[in-house]
Amino acid sequence: MAIKAKREMSKDDILNDILAHTAKSKLDQFIREYAHDNENFQAFFMEKFSPKPKSNSRMKPQEDYMKTIQKAFINSGIKSYSRYGNRIEDFGFDACAVSEKLEHLLEKAHYNIRHDNREEAICIAQKLIETIPDYWDEGFDYECLVPEVYDKAIDLLEEMLNEKLSNDQVESIFSWYEKVIGDKKHEYVGQNTSLEVLEKYFVSDAVGGFDRVLRIIDRRIANAGDYEQERAVLDKIYLLVENDREEDADQTIGEFLFYPEVRKIKLKRMLAENRYDQAIELLQEGIVIARKKKETGIESEWLQQLLFVYKQLNNSKKVLEITKKLFVQGTEQRTCYKSLKKITPKAEWHEMLSWILQNLSEKGFYSSIELKADIFIEHQMWDDLWQLCLRRGIEFLRQYEKHLLPRYEKEILSVYLKYVQQQASITDKKAYIIVANMLNRMKSFDGGPALVGQLVNQYRHIYKRRIYMMKELDSVKL
């Protein structure tokens, strides 16, 4: 077979052929070694490939970052297959794969910062913030991996603003912020931060920021729901205070006093100035609002503040009244009990104790029931403690057994016997363990060893086919 004559290759053809068949690692090694020994080549290479801006003029972004982010979602679709292995459709996205691709963009932003190309880094962060909300769906990202990238992009902008960018760069970010902040798609993406954290960097006179930020916040207040509106109102108050606009701040506080956090600001000022009468009025209004909204936690908070005020005024009658209200609400009942005991006149304590026990619900928190038991012990009300334990069940009885043993040993043993008989009838490994543990406990009672021996023999005969029960009974030493 004749060999065709070799076509003479040009230098470009030879170079392309060599590059196509040379491992990247070898090329990397060659560039490093050659640049190390040849300063001219190193300077040319750095000039050619460094991301550092070549001039002061705004250059085009190095790539279409919005399209890159879109592809990260689209190309990471979860594939659905038929039972025969045929792909039917793509749906959703693989959150882990998407976050890895977006993290690569963040690293590229940091790479540009290291080489003084903050314009490119700003562009990357902005495109991540703009585009992620359009494609992210929490239904495909339970661990919120993608929102972490969104948060990091905001953090990156904040870090750069902290570094005191040029006025032009700050203005560029500010103008962008004014456009995107009103979009509701940003409300539920951030996990640990929000876009609003950037506002404080735009207030400087250099970019005429105060009035512009104020307009943005007013727009947020006008368009937001309750939770977001409260946040925006607080941002406005802090902005006004920090810029010595006290009168405007007071006006805003008065307008939005129905928000608890706003009311707290006014309350703090009143307490600092010892304006206790006004503070009482403010708190009482807050309590009325909280009751209408059925916000028990807020109501309790206002009551605690009211209690503090009356303590400052040494108004013992009001202190007693509010402490009783907090007790009924279930707010720190043990602390309230100690306070009531301390401030109630000795002659009135018996009546107060009856009131306390009546208002300790056995259907409420477990801590309330435990407090009731401890009060019975403190006042040696043994019959009441015994009846409470019978109502609450076996575990509660075991918890307070040591206090009742001197007076109710036979009765406790009878309750334990009934319980162990009931557990022994259950075919379950956990029940077998309970039976063995309870039998060992019963041995310490008067007449217990004989009763336990009788029960063990009975169970070994009746339940002899229950292998696991027999093993547990081996742990009951007679």
Secondary structure, DSSP 4 states (H G I P E B T S, - for coil): -PPPPPPPPPHHHHHHHHHHTS-HHHHHHHHHHHHHH-HHHHHHHHHHH--S-SSSSPPPPSS-HHHHHHHHHHTTPEEEE-TTS-EEEEES--HHHHHHHHHHHHHHHHHHHHTT-HHHHHHHHHHHHHHHHHH--GGG-TT-HHHHHHHHHHHHHHHHHHT---HHHHHHHHHHHHHHTT-GGGTTT-SS--GGGGGGGG-SGGGTHHHHHHHHHHHHHHH--HHHHHHHHHHHHHHHHHTT-HHHHHHHHHHTTTSHHHHHHHHHHHHHTT-HHHHHHHHHHHHHHHHHTT-HHHHHHHHHHHHHHHHHTT-HHHHHHHHHHHHHHTSSHHHHHHHHHHHS-GGGHHHHHHHHHHTS-SSS-HHHHHHHHHHHHHTT-HHHHHHHHHHH-HHHHHHTHHHHHHHHHHHHHHHHHHHHHHHHTS--HHHHHHHHHHHHHHTTSTTHHHHHHHHHHHHHHHTTT-HHHHHHHTTS--
